[in-house]
C-alpha cells in the first residue's frame, strides 16, 4: 500500500484546507517544489498534487508547478484540479503527471470520460468526494444526491479502474477515517481505491492496512505530515503492516 504525501496548491503555495473550505487555508510552504522535495527526501515514492486554483476555476492553473516537481524529483506524481476537458487532461499528462485525477467532469460528461479513458487508460483516476454521505463536486463546493458506491459502480461500467475517495467531513480535522466506510467501498471495487481524509495518527494507517483488502492501494496524507504527527518513514512502515 502506497503513502501519498499531499501537495495542495493555491496562489503558488503549498496549503491545506479544512473540510474543503477555501477560507480555512493554512500555508505550509511558499513553494510546492519545496514541499515535494521535503517528502521525497524523507522517503516518499509517490506524490499527490491538487491544483486548488484549477478546481475553483474549472481549468488547470498550476501545470508549471507540476513541471518543476517532475523535472527535479525522480518520483511519479498524480495530479488533479480543473481537469474538465480532454485538452486539460492531455496537458497534465504532457506536463509530467503519471496519472490524471478527474472530478466533476467524470460525472457530468460521459463522452468526455469515455474519450479520456479510451485515450489514457489506467492513467485516469476519478476522485469521489463526499459530504454527509453524498458525492460532492466542483471543488467540494456543491453536493449531489448521489451515493459513492452507486457512482463508483457506474464509472466502473465505463472503464474506470482507479479511484480516490475523500470524506470531506473528515478532511483536515485529523480525527481519523471511518474504517468501516472504507472497508465497504473497497470490498465493492473491481479496481483500486486510494483513501483520503482525516488521517491524524500513525495508528489510522495501521487500521487501514489491517483491512487487508488488495483493492485499497494507498492512502493520501497531508496535514498530519506537515504538522509532524508522524514521519513519512513511519507512515510507509504502518501501511506495510509494520505496526511496531
C-alpha positions in Angstrom: 0.0 0.0 0.0 1.4 3.4 -1.0 1.7 6.5 1.1 0.9 9.6 -0.9 2.0 12.9 0.7 -0.4 15.6 -0.4 0.6 18.9 -2.0 -2.4 21.2 -2.5 -1.6 24.3 -4.4 -3.3 27.7 -4.0 -1.8 31.0 -5.1 1.5 29.4 -5.9 2.0 27.9 -2.4 1.5 24.6 -0.7 -1.5 24.8 1.6 -4.1 22.7 3.4 -7.8 23.4 3.8 -10.2 22.3 6.5 -13.2 20.3 5.1 -12.6 21.9 1.7 -13.2 25.4 2.9 -11.1 27.8 0.8 -11.4 30.4 3.6 -9.8 27.9 6.1 -6.4 27.8 4.5 -3.1 27.1 6.2 0.1 27.8 4.2 2.8 25.1 4.8 5.4 26.0 2.2 5.9 29.0 0.0 6.8 26.7 -2.9 5.1 23.4 -3.9 8.6 22.2 -5.0 9.9 22.9 -1.5 7.1 20.7 0.0 7.6 18.0 -2.6 11.3 17.9 -2.1 10.9 17.5 1.7 8.6 14.5 1.2 10.9 12.8 -1.3 14.0 13.4 0.9 12.0 11.8 3.7 11.4 8.7 1.6 8.2 9.2 -0.3 8.0 7.2 -3.5 4.8 8.9 -4.9 3.2 12.3 -4.6 -0.4 13.5 -4.8 -0.8 17.1 -6.1 -4.0 19.0 -6.3 -4.4 22.3 -8.1 -7.0 24.1 -5.8 -7.0 27.1 -8.1 -7.9 24.9 -11.0 -10.6 23.2 -9.0 -12.2 26.6 -8.3 -11.9 28.0 -11.9 -12.5 24.8 -13.8 -9.2 24.7 -15.7 -5.6 23.9 -14.6 -3.7 26.9 -13.2 -0.6 25.3 -11.8 0.8 22.9 -14.5 4.1 24.8 -14.3 4.4 23.8 -10.7 3.8 20.2 -11.7 6.5 20.5 -14.4 9.0 21.8 -11.8 8.4 19.0 -9.4 8.6 16.3 -12.1 11.7 17.8 -13.6 13.6 18.0 -10.3 12.4 15.0 -8.4 12.5 11.3 -9.5 9.1 10.2 -8.3 5.7 9.9 -10.1 3.1 12.5 -9.4 -0.7 12.1 -9.7 -2.3 15.4 -10.4 -5.8 16.8 -10.3 -7.8 20.0 -10.1 -9.7 21.6 -13.0 -9.2 18.7 -15.4 -12.6 19.0 -17.1 -11.6 18.8 -20.8 -9.7 16.3 -22.9 -7.2 19.1 -23.6 -6.6 19.8 -19.9 -6.0 16.1 -19.2 -3.6 15.9 -22.1 -1.8 19.0 -20.9 -1.4 17.5 -17.4 0.0 14.2 -18.8 2.3 16.2 -21.1 3.5 18.3 -18.1 4.6 15.1 -16.4 1.6 13.7 -14.4 1.9 9.9 -14.1 -1.9 9.9 -13.6 -4.6 12.5 -14.1 -7.3 12.8 -11.4 -10.8 13.7 -12.6 -13.6 15.1 -10.5 -16.7 17.0 -11.7 -16.3 16.3 -15.4 -16.3 12.5 -14.8 -19.8 12.7 -13.5 -21.2 15.4 -15.8 -20.0 14.3 -19.2 -20.0 10.6 -20.3 -18.5 11.5 -23.6 -15.5 13.2 -22.1 -15.0 10.4 -19.7 -15.1 7.7 -22.4 -12.7 9.7 -24.5 -10.0 10.2 -21.8 -10.3 6.6 -20.6 -10.0 5.4 -24.1 -7.0 7.6 -24.7 -5.1 7.3 -21.4 -6.5 4.1 -19.9 -5.1 3.3 -16.4 -3.6 6.8 -16.1 -7.1 8.1 -15.4 -8.2 8.3 -11.8 -11.6 9.5 -10.7 -11.9 11.4 -7.4 -15.1 10.5 -5.4 -15.5 13.1 -2.6 -18.4 13.0 -0.2 -20.2 15.3 2.3 -22.7 13.8 4.6 -22.5 10.6 2.7 -23.3 12.1 -0.7 -20.9 12.8 -3.6 -19.6 16.4 -3.7 -18.4 18.1 -6.9 -17.0 21.4 -8.2 -14.0 21.6 -5.8 -16.2 20.4 -2.9 -18.5 23.4 -3.3 -21.6 21.5 -4.5 -23.2 18.4 -3.0 -25.3 15.9 -5.1 -27.9 13.3 -4.0 -25.6 10.5 -5.3 -24.1 7.8 -3.0 -20.5 7.0 -3.6 -21.0 3.2 -4.2 -23.5 3.9 -6.9 -21.2 6.4 -8.6 -18.2 4.1 -8.5 -20.3 1.2 -10.0 -21.4 3.5 -12.8 -17.9 4.7 -13.5 -16.5 1.1 -13.5 -19.0 0.2 -16.1 -17.4 3.0 -18.3 -14.0 1.6 -17.8 -12.6 3.5 -14.8 -10.3 1.3 -12.7 -8.7 3.6 -10.2 -10.4 5.9 -7.6 -9.5 8.4 -4.9 -12.1 8.5 -2.1 -12.2 11.6 0.2 -14.5 12.0 3.1 -14.7 15.8 3.1 -16.4 15.9 6.5 -13.2 14.5 8.0 -10.6 16.3 5.8 -8.1 18.4 7.6 -9.6 17.6 11.1 -7.0 14.8 12.0 -9.8 12.8 13.6 -9.1 9.5 11.7 -11.0 7.7 8.9 -14.3 5.9 9.1 -12.6 2.5 8.7 -15.9 0.6 8.1 -16.9 3.1 5.4 -13.5 2.4 3.6 -13.9 -1.3 4.1 -17.3 -1.3 2.4 -16.2 0.8 -0.6 -13.0 -1.2 -1.2 -14.8 -4.5 -0.9 -17.2 -3.5 -3.7 -14.5 -2.4 -6.1 -13.4 -4.0 -9.3 -10.4 -1.7 -9.4 -8.2 0.1 -6.8 -9.1 2.7 -4.2 -6.9 5.4 -2.6 -8.3 6.8 0.6 -8.0 10.4 1.8 -9.5 12.4 4.7 -8.8 12.9 8.4 -5.6 10.9 8.8 -4.2 12.2 12.1 -2.1 9.4 13.6 0.1 6.6 12.5 -2.5 4.3 14.1 -5.0 5.5 11.5 -2.8 4.0 8.8 -2.3 0.8 10.8 -6.1 0.4 11.0 -6.5 0.8 7.2 -3.6 -1.6 6.5 -5.2 -4.1 8.8 -8.2 -4.3 6.4 -6.1 -6.4 4.2 -8.1 -5.5 1.1 -6.0 -5.6 -2.1 -8.3 -3.1 -3.6 -7.2 -0.4 -1.1 -3.9 0.5 -2.8 -2.9 3.7 -0.9 -3.6 6.5 1.5 -3.2 10.2 1.0 -1.9 12.2 3.9 -1.5 15.9 4.2 -1.9 17.9 7.4 -0.6 15.1 9.7 2.7 15.0 7.8 3.0 18.8 7.7 2.4 19.0 11.4 4.8 16.2 12.1 2.2 13.8 13.7 4.4 11.1 12.2 7.1 10.9 9.6 6.9 9.7 6.0 9.0 6.6 7.0 6.7 5.8 9.9 3.7 6.1 7.6 5.2 3.8 5.0 6.0 1.3 7.6 2.5 1.4 9.0 0.9 0.8 5.6 3.3 -2.1 5.1 1.9 -3.7 8.3 4.9 -2.9 10.4 2.9 -1.6 13.3 5.5 -1.8 15.9 
